[in-house]
Amino acid sequence: MNLPFICDKTYKNISYTIKQLSKAEYDNCTFINCDFSNSYISNISFLECEFIDCNFSMVKTKGTILKDIIFNNCKLLGFPFHECNPFLMSMIFIKSQLNLSSFFNLKLKDTTFKECKLEQTDFTNTDLSTSKFMNCDLYQTIFDNSNLEKVDFSTSYNLSINPDINRIRHANFSKENALGLLGHYQINID
């Protein structure tokens, strides 16, 4: 099925909670202050698009393509990234809320998370190698069997990673957040 091709268009202040976004391939489009909460964006392609101040809480994403996407100051609560098409998936997150989202089993090398809240976000079986978590809140974020090699966690906080079940070689940690690597050992540090 060939989708309609929409290029270089800007969408502002639109709610897609009742009337759904048309199935199409959106290339180099910008969405500003749009509400996608609880909507279906399944099988829609977004290529080189930017989302600014958008709400994607509890969105449905089966087969959605996200290539070279910027989420800036977006609310992505419970976003099921793991249901999207993983082929060529690449994103940047800036000042966004990703609490309870799932990146299960995805390859997200070189992904940037800047000033984001990632509380209880699931990175199980995720390849995040060479990614950057810059000043992010990682409270109860799940890293289980994840590739975290060369990841920069040096400015993030509330970090808890079990080094026995994750690959962390050459990852960067601050002295303060390095304690988050020891929490699984149930030891006391004064």
C-alpha positions as CSV (number, residue, x, y, z in Angstrom):
1,M,0.0,0.0,0.0
2,N,1.5,3.3,-1.1
3,L,0.9,6.2,1.3
4,P,0.3,9.7,0.2
5,F,3.5,11.8,0.4
6,I,3.4,15.1,2.4
7,C,6.5,17.2,2.5
8,D,7.6,20.5,4.2
9,K,4.3,21.2,5.9
10,T,3.7,22.7,9.4
11,Y,0.8,21.6,11.6
12,K,0.0,23.9,14.6
13,N,-2.5,23.5,17.5
14,I,-4.3,20.5,16.2
15,S,-5.9,17.8,18.3
16,Y,-5.8,14.3,16.7
17,T,-7.6,12.7,19.7
18,I,-11.0,12.6,17.8
19,K,-10.1,13.1,14.1
20,Q,-7.0,11.0,13.4
21,L,-3.9,12.1,11.5
22,S,-4.2,10.9,7.9
23,K,-2.2,7.9,7.1
24,A,0.7,9.2,4.9
25,E,4.4,9.6,4.7
26,Y,5.3,12.9,6.3
27,D,8.7,14.2,5.2
28,N,10.4,17.2,6.8
29,C,7.2,18.3,8.5
30,T,6.9,20.2,11.8
31,F,4.2,19.6,14.3
32,I,3.7,22.3,17.0
33,N,1.5,22.0,20.0
34,C,-0.4,19.0,18.6
35,D,-2.3,16.5,20.7
36,F,-1.9,12.9,19.7
37,S,-2.8,11.4,23.1
38,N,-4.6,8.1,22.9
39,S,-4.7,8.3,19.1
40,Y,-3.6,5.9,16.4
41,I,-0.5,6.8,14.4
42,S,0.0,3.2,13.4
43,N,1.6,2.5,10.0
44,I,2.4,6.2,9.4
45,S,5.9,7.3,8.3
46,F,7.6,10.2,9.8
47,L,10.9,11.1,8.1
48,E,13.1,14.1,9.2
49,C,10.1,15.5,11.2
50,E,10.2,17.7,14.3
51,F,7.6,17.6,17.1
52,I,7.5,20.6,19.4
53,D,5.3,20.8,22.5
54,C,3.3,17.8,21.4
55,N,1.4,15.3,23.6
56,F,1.8,11.6,22.6
57,S,0.6,10.1,25.9
58,M,-0.7,6.5,25.4
59,V,-0.5,6.7,21.6
60,K,-0.8,3.5,19.5
61,T,2.2,3.0,17.1
62,K,2.1,-0.4,15.5
63,G,4.3,-0.2,12.4
64,T,5.0,3.5,12.7
65,I,8.3,4.7,11.1
66,L,10.4,7.2,13.0
67,K,13.5,8.2,11.1
68,D,15.6,11.3,12.0
69,I,13.0,12.6,14.4
70,I,13.3,15.4,17.0
71,F,11.0,15.4,19.9
72,N,11.4,18.8,21.6
73,N,9.5,19.4,24.9
74,C,7.0,16.6,24.2
75,K,5.0,14.5,26.5
76,L,5.5,10.8,25.5
77,L,4.0,9.0,28.5
78,G,3.7,5.3,27.9
79,F,4.9,5.6,24.3
80,P,5.4,2.1,22.9
81,F,8.4,2.7,20.7
82,H,9.0,-1.1,20.7
83,E,5.8,-1.4,18.5
84,C,7.2,1.0,15.8
85,N,9.0,-0.3,12.7
86,P,12.6,-0.6,13.9
87,F,14.2,-0.2,10.5
88,L,16.4,2.9,10.4
89,M,14.8,4.2,13.6
90,S,16.6,7.3,14.8
91,M,15.5,10.0,17.2
92,I,16.6,12.9,19.4
93,F,14.8,13.8,22.6
94,I,15.1,17.3,24.1
95,K,13.3,18.3,27.4
96,S,10.7,15.6,26.9
97,Q,8.8,13.4,29.4
98,L,9.2,9.7,28.5
99,N,7.9,8.2,31.7
100,L,6.7,4.6,31.4
101,S,7.7,4.4,27.7
102,S,9.1,1.2,26.2
103,F,12.2,0.8,24.0
104,F,12.3,-2.9,24.4
105,N,14.6,-4.8,22.0
106,L,15.5,-1.8,19.9
107,K,18.8,-0.7,18.3
108,L,19.2,3.0,19.3
109,K,22.9,3.6,18.9
110,D,24.0,7.3,19.1
111,T,20.6,8.4,20.5
112,T,20.6,11.7,22.4
113,F,18.4,12.3,25.4
114,K,18.8,15.9,26.7
115,E,17.1,17.1,29.9
116,C,14.5,14.4,29.8
117,K,12.4,12.6,32.4
118,L,12.7,8.8,31.9
119,E,11.1,7.5,35.0
120,Q,10.3,3.8,34.8
121,T,11.1,3.8,31.1
122,D,12.0,0.3,29.8
123,F,15.3,-0.2,27.9
124,T,15.3,-4.1,28.3
125,N,17.4,-5.7,25.5
126,T,18.1,-2.3,24.0
127,D,21.3,-1.3,22.2
128,L,22.1,2.2,23.4
129,S,25.8,2.1,22.7
130,T,27.4,5.5,22.2
131,S,24.2,7.3,23.3
132,K,24.1,10.4,25.5
133,F,21.8,10.9,28.5
134,M,22.5,14.6,29.3
135,N,21.0,15.8,32.6
136,C,18.2,13.2,32.5
137,D,16.2,11.9,35.4
138,L,16.5,8.1,35.3
139,Y,14.5,7.2,38.4
140,Q,13.6,3.5,38.3
141,T,14.5,3.3,34.6
142,I,14.9,-0.3,33.6
143,F,18.2,-1.4,32.0
144,D,18.1,-5.2,31.7
145,N,20.4,-7.0,29.3
146,S,21.1,-3.7,27.6
147,N,24.2,-2.6,25.6
148,L,25.3,0.6,27.4
149,E,28.9,0.6,26.1
150,K,30.3,4.1,25.7
151,V,27.1,5.7,26.9
152,D,27.5,9.0,28.6
153,F,25.6,9.1,31.9
154,S,27.9,11.6,33.5
155,T,25.3,14.4,34.0
156,S,22.2,12.2,34.7
157,Y,20.8,11.3,38.0
158,N,18.7,8.7,39.9
159,L,20.6,6.1,38.0
160,S,20.4,2.4,38.9
161,I,22.1,-0.1,36.6
162,N,23.1,-3.7,37.5
163,P,26.6,-4.1,35.9
164,D,26.2,-7.9,36.1
165,I,23.3,-8.0,33.5
166,N,24.2,-5.0,31.3
167,R,27.2,-4.2,29.1
168,I,28.7,-1.0,30.5
169,R,32.3,-1.1,29.1
170,H,33.7,2.4,28.6
171,A,30.4,4.1,29.8
172,N,30.9,7.4,31.5
173,F,29.5,8.1,35.0
174,S,30.0,10.9,37.5
175,K,31.2,10.0,40.9
176,E,27.8,10.7,42.3
177,N,25.8,8.5,39.9
178,A,28.4,5.7,40.0
179,L,26.8,4.7,43.3
180,G,23.8,3.7,41.2
181,L,25.9,0.8,39.9
182,L,26.3,-0.6,43.4
183,G,22.6,-0.5,44.6
184,H,22.0,-4.1,43.4
185,Y,24.6,-5.4,45.8
186,Q,22.7,-4.3,48.9
187,I,25.8,-2.8,50.5
188,N,26.0,0.3,52.7
189,I,28.2,3.2,51.7
190,D,28.9,6.0,54.0
